[in-house]
Amino acid sequence: MGEPADELLFTYGTLQYAEVQLDTFGRLIAGEPDVLPGYTIDYVEIEDQRVVDLSGASVHPVLRETGSPLDKVVGRVLHLTADEVDAADEYEVSLYRRVRVTLGSGRTAWVYVG
């Protein structure tokens, strides 16, 4: 039996793509809808050719914290194992860092921000 998928990761971009999930996690993960208050989406140019090839895009969304209650980002929460979180860390390029946040649902999750 594998390790439990008890790590929550809030996703808002390419980690929701089937091709990216299959390559990164080895499985498809539907997740549940949620929101992240106090953030907006910006966009960055990705130079890592492997990530560009896998996602099919050279421009990816990135979260920026605003602290404003008027701002929110809609996304999906994935239930991952610790190894899958490590795999997501490897997929995300150095423009992103993983932090803990409180979602609109009250749950605490990891998220990649810029």
Residue pairs with C-beta under 8 A, 6 or more apart in sequence:
2 81
3 81
3 82
3 83
4 81
5 79
5 80
5 81
5 84
6 79
6 81
7 79
7 80
7 81
7 82
7 84
7 85
7 110
8 77
8 78
8 79
8 80
8 107
8 108
8 109
8 110
9 15
9 77
9 78
9 80
9 85
9 88
9 109
9 110
9 111
10 34
10 36
10 75
10 76
10 77
10 101
10 103
10 109
10 110
10 111
11 31
11 75
11 76
11 77
11 78
11 111
12 36
12 41
12 61
12 63
12 73
12 74
12 75
12 76
12 111
13 60
13 61
13 62
14 20
14 51
14 55
14 57
14 60
14 61
15 21
15 24
15 78
15 88
15 91
16 31
16 75
16 76
17 55
17 56
18 28
19 54
19 55
19 56
20 54
20 55
20 91
21 27
21 28
21 29
22 28
23 54
23 91
24 84
24 87
24 88
24 90
24 91
25 80
25 84
25 87
25 88
29 78
29 79
29 80
30 76
31 76
31 77
31 78
31 79
32 76
32 77
33 74
33 75
33 76
33 77
34 75
34 76
34 77
34 103
34 104
34 105
34 107
34 109
35 72
35 73
35 74
35 75
35 103
35 104
35 105
36 63
36 72
36 73
36 75
36 101
36 103
36 104
36 111
37 69
37 71
37 72
37 104
38 65
38 66
38 67
38 68
38 69
38 71
38 72
39 63
39 64
39 65
39 66
39 71
39 72
39 73
39 113
40 63
40 64
40 66
40 71
40 73
41 61
41 62
41 63
41 64
41 73
42 61
42 62
42 63
42 64
42 114
43 59
43 60
43 61
43 62
44 59
44 60
44 62
44 95
44 114
45 58
45 59
46 52
46 55
46 57
46 58
46 59
46 60
46 93
46 95
47 93
48 93
51 60
51 91
51 93
52 58
54 91
62 95
62 96
62 112
62 113
62 114
63 73
63 111
63 112
63 113
63 114
64 113
64 114
65 113
72 104
77 103
77 105
77 107
77 109
80 88
85 98
85 110
88 98
88 112
89 98
92 98
92 112
95 114
96 112
96 113
96 114
97 112
97 113
97 114
98 110
98 111
98 112
99 110
99 111
99 113
100 108
100 109
100 110
100 111
101 108
101 109
101 110
101 111
102 108
103 109
